[in-house]
Amino acid sequence: MTRLLVVAALTALIHLINTLIYGVRLSGIQTRRLATAISLFNVIFLVSSTAHMIQAPLLSTIVERAINLSLGGAVHPEEVDDPVQSAFYQAQLEILADDLRLVILAATFGTVIGALLIPVFVQLFSRAIIVFDEVGSVPRLVAMAVFSPRKVWRSLAGVHLPRAATIRSATRERLPIPKGFLVANVIVTGIYTTGVLSALYAGALFPQYRSTAVLLSAIVNGFATVLVATIVDPTAARITDQALRGERSERDVKLMVMWLAVTRFLGTLLAQVLFIPAALLIRWVAQLLAGTAPFPR
């Protein structure tokens, strides 16, 4: 359970940082230094990458231990030919599914926290961009944040979490951005959130070829990658560039950031729906590659 909670916490952190990414474009517009903003965020993204490096093997060991435990307690040749079909193994699969759904729930929690922190992040990150422009070095910028924390706190003066009334007012405004772009973000987030988890669960459903199943997560994530590359990122970049050129207001970008955070939240909820179907799809492809896939007649 401790290992699962660590994985859940790391997952929440990863999704929190990935949600804060939306605020980078707004900071770039406010400071008129978009390229610098995107470059500086890579430093923060290192935290997400490190968390992912720790989370991935821990998550894998949780699944491997569940599979080994299930196989060890399910081998009763006199009762069933396939251990996976035994009552014990099926019970362990349900427990594993609940554990993985908890990880998806942690992604939802991290997304909500990240969305609420976007105004604070934008204020702080915009200040960091200006300071970086003055000192010209990331190490100096980090040293200033570590050894001069009062300056950081002063940067946050007057910043507060978004009020419910403000959010309600924003949701009633006419949407100045393409709706299809937001729908695509829901789908992308849902697929990315469940892709690896579904592949791991597919490995438990087909333990003889579980390594193949895990590597097949690309068949789930591939569709999301296409949507990101062709719809989500280009549209967000276009809206941001239009604001930089004065063709759109900064308010449009703020609304875009808000709706991207909302649709990301909805995407993590969609991941709960996609979790099992995606796992079954990956299992079927693994069976197909192994030559054991059942074909409809």
N, C-alpha and C positions, 0 to 999 in steps of 0.2 A: 504493500500500500504506500509506503514511504517513497519508493521508486516512482510509482504512478503519480503521486502528488508533485514530485520534482519535475516530471515530464509535463504535467499540467501547468505548473508555474512557468516553466521555460516556454511552453507554447503560448501562454498568455503574454509573456514579454515579447516574443517574436511578433505576434499580431499587433500588440500595442505599438511597437516601432514601425511596423508596416503601415499602420493607420496614420501615424504622424507624418509619414512621407507626403501625404496629401497637402500638408501645410507648407511644404518646402516651396511649392510654386507661388503661394501667396506671399511668403517672405521675400522671394526673389522679385516679385512685382513691387512690393512696398519699398524695397531697398534699391530697385533698379539694377540688381546684380544677380540675375537668374542663373547664369553659368556658375558663379561662385557659390550660390545657394545649393545647387545640385551637387557640386563637388564637395562642399563641406559636409553634406549629409552622409557622404560615404564613410566619414569618420564615425558617425553615430551608428551607421548600418553595420559596422564591425561588431558592435555589441550583439546585434541580431544574428550575425553569422556565427559568432562564438557560441551563442545560446543554442543555435541549430546544431553545431558540431557536437555539443554535449547531449542535446535532446535525442538526436537520431539514434545513436547506439543504445541509449537507455530504453527508448521505445522498442527497438528491435529485441532487446533482451527480455522485455516484458512478454512480447509475443512468443519468442522462442521458448521461454520457460512454460508458458501456457500450453504450447504444442507438445513439449516433452512430457509435461505432467499428464496431459490428456491421453497421449499415446501409451504412456506407462500404465495408466489405470484402465485403458479401454481394450487391451488385448485379451479377448476371450474368444478364441477360435470356435469354440463350440456354440457360441451364441450368434456371432455375426462374422461375415467374411471380411468386411471393410471396417477397421477400427473407427473410422470417422463417423460411421452410422450408429455406433453404440450410444446408449443412453448417457453414459458417463462423458464421452467426448462431446456430445451435443450440449450437455449441461455446461461444460467448460467453455464451449463456443459462445454461449449466451453471456457468461461472465466476461469473457474477453471483449465481446461486442459492447457491453455496458462500459467497460474500462475505456475503450477507444472513443465511445460517445462522450465520455467525460472529458477526454482530451479536446474533442471538437467544442464542447461547452466552454472549456478554458479559452479557446480561440475567440469565442463570442465575447466572453468577459474581457479579454485583453483588448478587443476591438472597441468595446463600449468605453473602457477607461481611456484608450487612446483618443477616441472621438471627443470626449469631454475635455481632454488636455490640449487639444489642438490650439485654442486661443492662447493658452499659456506658452505653448511651444513656439508659436509664430512670433510672439513678442520677444521671447528669449533668443530664438534663432536669428531673428532679424538684427538684434543687438550684436550677436556673435559675428554676423556677416560684416557689420560696420567695423567692429574691433579688428577682425581679421584684415580688413582693408587697410587698417592703420599699422598693425604690427607685421603683416605680410608673412606670417609663419604659423602653421598649425600647432607646433610644439609650444610656441610662445602664447598662443591663444589658450591652449589647455593649461599651461602653467598659470596664466592669469586667472582662469576659472578656479583652479585648485588653491592658489595662495592668496587670492583676493575675492573671497566669497561674498563680501559685502557689496561689491559691484554687481554681482549676479542678482542679489536680492533687490538692489535698487532698480535693476532692469525690470523686475517683476512688479514694481509699484503700480497700483491701479489695475492690475490684471485680475480677472475673476473668471470663474467657470460660467459657461453660457446659462442664462436663466431660461426657465421653461417657457415664459412668455415670449422671449426673443426667438426661441426655436419655433414656437407655434406661429409667430408672425412670419418667419422666414418660409415656413412650409406653405403659407397661403399665397406667397408671391408667385407671379407668373414665372414659369421655368424658362430661364434664358439659355438653356443648353439642350442639346438633343436628348430625347428620352431614350432612344435606342442605345445610346452610349451608356446610360445608367443601367439599363436592363443587362447589357453585356457585362458590366462590372459585377452585378449580382451573380451571373453565371460563372464568370471567371473566378471570383472568390470562392464560390461553392465548390468548384472543381479542384482548385488548388488546396483548399482546406482539407478535403477528404481524399485527395489522390493517393498519397503515400499510405494513409491509414487504411484505405480500402484495399490497397495492394498487400499490406501486411495481413489483413484479415483474410484475403483471398488465399494467402499462403497457409493460413490455418485451416481453411476449407479444403485445400489440396496440398497436404503437408509433404507428399512425395516429391513435389516440384515447387516447393515454397520459394526457393531462390529465384526461379523463373518468374513466379507470380510477382515478387517484389520488384524485379527489374521491369515488369510490364506496367508499372505505374505511369510510364510515359504515354501509354495509349489513352489514359484518362486525362493527364495533364497536357497532352499535345493539343487538344481542341482549345483549351484555355489559352495556351500560348499563342495560337493563331488569332484568337479574339483580342488579346492584349496588343499584339503587334499590328493588327489591321484596324481596330476600332477604338479601344480604350486609350492607349497611349497617344496615338496621333490626334485624337479629338481633344484630349486634355492639353496637349502641347499647342494645338491651334488656338484654343480659347485663351490660353496663357499668353501666347504671342500677340493675339489681337488686343489684349489688355495692355501689354507693354507698348504697343504702337498707338494706344489711345482710341482704338476702334471699339473697344468694350470698356465698361466701367470695372473698377476693382470689385464692386459689389457682385458682379457676375462670377468672378473667380471665387469670392467667398461662398457664394451659393453653390458653386461647383464643388468646392472642398467639402461643404456640409453634406451635400447629396452623395458624394463619393463615400464619405464615412458611413452614411445611412445605408447605402446599397452594399457596402462591405459587411455591415452588420447583418443585413438580410441574407447575404451570401453565406455567412457562417451558419445561419439557420437552414439554408438550403442544403448545406453539407450534410446535415443530419438526415435529410431525405435521400440524398444521393449515396450515402455511405454503403448500404447493403447492395443496391442495384449495381453500383460500380464494382464492388467486390465480386459479385456474381459474374459480371462481364469479364473481369480480369481472370477469374478462375476458368471460365470457358475458353478464353484464348490460351491460357496455360495448358489446359487439357488438349486443345487443338494442336498445339506445338508438340505435346507429348504423345499425340496419336490416340488419345482416349476420349476425345470430346464426343458427347452424344449429339447426333445430327437429327433434326426433325424429319420425319418421314411424310 
